[in-house]
Amino acid sequence: MNSVSMALCAGFLGLGVIIGYGLAPELSQGNAPDFATALGEENLLLRSGMFSASLEEMNSDNVDEFVVKLQNGRVGVTDQELRVFMLAWARFDAPGAFAWAKEQNSDWSSRLSQAATYAWGFADPQAALVALADSPEGGTKRAPMSGHLMAGWRASGDVPGITTYLMAMPNSRERETMTSTLLAEIGKKGPDAVIAWTDAIPEDAEGGFKRIAFNRASGVVARADPELAARWYEANRDKEFTEKSLPVIARRSIDHHDPAALFVWLAELPPLPGEEFDSERFHAIAQAMKWWLRRDPEAAQAWVNSFSEIPAVYDPALASLSQFYLKKNPDIAVRWAISIQDETLRSEALVKGVSRWRRRDSQAAEEWLAVAEISESDRARIVAKSPSSGGGRPRAGRPRP
């Protein structure tokens, strides 16, 4: 379920009452509809108001009656409505709702458990965490249930509590996923809120959580405002927690903004004090070009072709271009490889390209190799790789750098 749906579910109970009062005459007179009647309503807009309004009447004395009506009218009940039902129950007895759901043994028992877990996470996440930890299910079924708990917890708006929980978790894929979903929620308030949340996390947080948070947050900020993301990164780029975040910023900028502006910014990043080679920038430029080629290869290649002389700082982008054409068009890969100024990077791309070209079209590759102005060491490495048979001549009319 996406973040928008979770937010809607959290406010569904109150909103439904408002809608219902506007649509149903009996509600405007102050009379709550019967829950069974609400379950039988086919008009979805009217149903939502009746459904929520009827649940306002649920309490510890009559909850059993509501449960029976839910079971009798279960056909057509959505997961969203089950969450609303459990949210109403969790107002006064979240553990009871969870226990009842776990006791069910039918084809919709898993849906009931998920909805009850969500509602308990909304009402009392700490108690829900303890219950889930003690659940006999555990194993592969625990992670999805944790997801429903966290969804309810996020909908409750308890960002400080979730943050504390995440910082205490062992490092895992689940932790990273939960961090991303929390940031999506925080991001609704804008990129400044994301930055403020991340900056407040201690640099020595357990399990490298600061690095995880900055990595995920930098992508959220870059999607909303790449210039703000650039300033934020530059202000912290000498810190260890920014490791591997620059490629994330690059990918989000490629996806949602101006790729050419991104490459200009990357090229202008000054080296860190005492460092001649910026590995983060190198990998970001390479990853940005790979990402751009996946999204719009014609635009990416046109941008490179716009240079009368390609600056050496973009060597990683040329290597990515060579790699892009390597499998299907090794001759083009070779021509991009030749454009790389860095000797080591050029040699690696060139040997790969010509070796693949010889396997695909040995005659054309040998003709090129016979007159190519390349180093003797590269030539020796290429010749040492015996071409295998197979493949045909490359198709005509392909773009050339």
N, C-alpha and C positions, 0 to 999 in steps of 0.2 A: 504494500500500500504506500502511495507517495505521501509527501509531507502535506500537500494540500488536503488530501482526504483525511489525514489524521487530525488536522486542525478542524475540519468540518465536523468530524465525529465528536470531538471534545465539546463543541458548542451545539451539537445536534439537539440535546435534550431541551435546552432553553429556547433555541430558535424554533424548534418544532411547535412549541406551545404558542409562540407568537403567530406563526403561520396558521396554526389550527384555529386560533381565535378569529382570524380574519376570514376563514373559509367555512367553518362549521357553525351553524346557528346555535347549537346546544352549548358550544364553548363560549360564545359571546354572552350567553346568559349565565356563565359561571359554572356550568355543569360539565364535569370531566366525562369524556366518552368511556364506554366500557372497553376494556382491553381486547376482548374477543371481537368486538365490533371493529376495532381498529385493524386487527389482523385480517379481517375479511374485506377491508376496503381496497378496491382496485385502482382508484384514482391516486397515483403516487404522491402528488402534492398534498392532497387532502389527507392521505394516509400518514404522511410524516408528522403533520400536526396532531392528528388523533393519537398516533402511536406514542409520541412524547408526552402529550397531555395526560393520557391515561396512566402513564408510568409515574406521574407526579403523586398518584394515590397509593403507590406501593409502599408498604412499611413492614415491620417485623411481624405484625399480626396477620397480615393478609398475603404475605409473599407466596405461600403455598398455592393460593388460588391463582395467582398470576402465573406460576410455574405450570400448573395444569392447563391453563388457557394457551400458554406458549406451546406446550407439547401438542395440544389438540389442533392448533392452527399453524403448525410449523411449516406447512407447504408454502413455498414462496418467500419465506423469511430470509432476508439478506444478511450477510456477515456484518454489514454496518448496523442493521437493526439489532442484531444480537449484541453488538458492543453497547448500543444505547440501553438495551434491557439490562445488561450487566452493570453498566454505569449507575443505573437507577438502584439496583440491588446493592452495589458497593457503597452507596451513601450511608448505609446503616449496617451492612454486614458483608464486607468484601471477602473475608475468609469463608463464610458460609456459601457465598455464590461460587467460589472456586471449588470448595469441597463437593458441592452438588454436581458441578460440571464434571469433575473427575470421576464421580460415581456412575455417570451415565455410560451405558454400553450399547451404543447404537451407531447408525451410519453418520450421525451428525455430532457425535461426542467430541471429536477433535475440534470442530468449529466452536462448540460451547466452551471448551477448555481455553481456546485461544482468546475468545471474547472475555471470559472471566479473568484471564491473566492480564489482558489489556486493562480492564477496569480496576483490578487490584493495583496494577502499576500506577494508574492515575490517582487512586485514593490513598494508598499507603505502600509506596514502592519498597521501603526497607523491609517490611513484613513479607511482602511478596517475594523479595529476593531470598529470604530465609526459607520460605516454603518451597520455592523452586529448587534451591540447593538440596533440600531434603527429599525432593521428589524421587520416587523409585524409578522413574523413567530414565532420567539422566542421559548419558551417551549421546547418540545422534539426535535424539528428540529434544534435548535440552536447549540447544542453540536456537532453534526456531521459536520455542516458547520464550526464551530470553528476549528475542526480537519483539514479540508482542508485549512483553512487560515493559521494555524500553520505549516502545511506541506510546503506550499509555503514560509513562513517566514524562516523556518529552511533551506530550499534549498538556500535561499539568503545569508546564512552565517552570519546573524546578531545575533550572540550568545549574545553579551551584551544587545541588545534590548529585546530579548526574556527573558533573565534572569531577567531584571528589571520588565518586565510584570508579570512573574511568582511570583516574590517576592511580588508584589502588589495584587495578586489574593487572594480571600478568600480560606481557606483550603477546598478542595473538592477532589473527585475522579478524576475529570477532570484535576485538577492541578497536581495530582500525575502522571497521564497518560502522560500529556504534558512534565513533568520533565523527565520521562523515555525515551520518544522519543527524547528529546533534548540530553540526555546523550548518546543515541545510535549514534547520529550524531557526538558528540564530541569524542566518543570512537574510531572513525575511525582514529583519530590522535594518538591513543595509551593511555594506562592507566595513564601515567604521565599528559596528558592533562586533563583527567577526574579529577585527584586529584587536579591539579592547579585550575580548575574551581570551584570545591567544596570548597577548602580552602579559596577562595576569598569571599565566601558568609559570611556576618556578622553573628555572633552567635545569635544576637538579631533580625534577620530578621522576618518580620511579619508572623504570622500564623505558627510558627515553621518550616519555610521553610528550615532552615539549617539541621534539623533532616531529613526531607523528602529527601533533596538532598544527604546527606551522606548515608542514607539508600539505595537509588537507585544506587548511585555511587559506593558504596562498592561492590555491586553485579557485576557491570560492570568491576571493577578492578579485583575482584576475578576470574572472568571468564578468563581474559587475563593473570593474574599473581598472583596466590594465595599467594606467599611469599611477594610480594609487598603489597597486601591487608592486610596481617597479620601485617606487620610493620606499615602500615598506621593506622590500627585499634588500635594497642597497643599504638601508640603515642597519641591517642585521647580518649582512653577508659574511662578516668575519666571525660569526658565531657558529658553533658546531651544529646547532639545531636546524640551520637552514640547508643542511646537506640534502641534495637531490630534490630541492624544491624549485630550482630554476627551470628544469624541464617541465615541471607541472605548470608553472606560470606560462611557459612557452606554448604548451598544448592548448591551454584555455584561450590564450590570445589568438592562436591560429583558428580555433573553432568559432570564436565570437567577435573578433575584432579585425584589425588591419595587420596581416602577416608581415608586410613590408616594414611597417613601423616597428614591429617587434624585432626584426633583424637589425634595424638601425640601432635600436637601444642595446641589443646584445653586443653589437660591434663596438659600441662606445663605452661599455663597462670598463673602468680602469682596473689594472691588475691590483691585487691586494698587496700591501706592503711586504716586501721580501719574497714575493713570488713572481716568477717570470711567466709561468704557465698556469692558466686558470682552467682546471679540469671541469669545473662545473659549467663554465661558459661553453667550453668545447662540446660537452655532451648535450647541452641545451640547444646549441645551433644544429647539431646533428639530428636530435630528436624533433626539433621544430620543422626541419625540412622533410623528414620522414612523414610527419603528421600532415604537413601541407600537401605532400605528394599523394597521400591517401585521400585527402579531401578534394583537391583541385590540382591535378598534375599539370594541366596546361598553364594555369596561372603561376604555379611555382617555377616552372621552367622559363616562362616568359620573364619573370622577375630576374632570374639569373642571367638570362640573355640580354637584359637591359644594360648590363655593365660592359663598357668597352674593355676594361681590364678588371677582373674579379679580385677584390682585396683578399689577401692571404687569410684574414680572419674568418672568411667563409669557406675555408678548406673543408671543415667537417660537413658543410652543406653539400659541397661537390661530391664528397665521399658517399653521402646518402643518395644523391642522384645516381651515382655509378651503381650503387647497390640496388636501387629501384629498377634499373634496366638489366641487371645482371642475368636473371633467369631466362627471360624471353628475348632480349635484344643485347647480347653481350658485346656486339660491335659498338653500340651506342655507349654502353658502360665503359668501354675502353677509352672512348673519346672524352668522356667526362673525367675519367681517372687521369688522363694526360694533363688536364687543366689544373690539377691540384699542385700547389707550390711546395707544401711540406714534403720533404723527400721520403720520410718513413711512411706517411699516410698515402702518398702517391704510389709508392712501390707496392704496398699491400693491395690497394684497389686495382692497380694495373695487372699484377700477377693473377689475381682472381678473374679479372675480366678477360684477359687474353687466353687463359687456360680454359675458361668456359667457351669462349669463341672457337677455339681449336676443336673442341668436342662437338660443337654445333655445326660449324662450317670450316673445316680444316683448311681448305684451299684459300678462302678469303683471308683467314687469319694468318696463314703462312705468307701470303703476299704482302699483307700489312707489316708483318714482323720483319720481313726481309729489308724493308726500307725505313722502318721506324727509328726515330732518334731517341733511343732509350739507353739507360746505363747497361754496361756489360753484365753487372751483377743481376739486374732484373731480367735481362735476356737469358742468362744462364738458368735462373730459377724457372722461367717459363718453359724453356726447352727441356728441362729436367722432368717436367710433368707431361707424360706421354698422352696425347689426345686419344680418346676412345671413339669408336664408330658411332654413327647415329646422328639424327638431326638433319635438317635440310637447310637450304640457303635462306637467309633472312628475307622477309618481305620487303618490297620496295615501298617508297613513299613514307617512311617513318620519320619523325622529327629528328633533327640533328642539333646539337648544341652549337 
